[in-house]
Amino acid sequence: MAGDGVRGQETAVLAGGPADGMRITVADRPAVLQVTRPCVVEVPFGDVRVDGLYVYRRDLRVDEEPLRYGFDPASP
């Protein structure tokens, strides 16, 4: 792994938003994570599913486990 730019798996914690406090395992320290939550559909429409999308961005100031990802309320 040395020199190839690939990191192992690490623990991360999500801060804020709907997944506040959730601990996950990430590989290669992604800059952004997407969390989805199913929405209630009042009238079924075939095989369509609706999910709410939430974005978490890695806090670059944290360089040790657990990594920290903060909720980005401005993201779609």
Summary of the structure (lengths in Angstrom):
residues: 76
radius of gyration: 15.5
end to end distance: 35.0
largest distance: 53.1
contacts: 163
relative contact order: 0.30
helix: 4%
strand: 42%
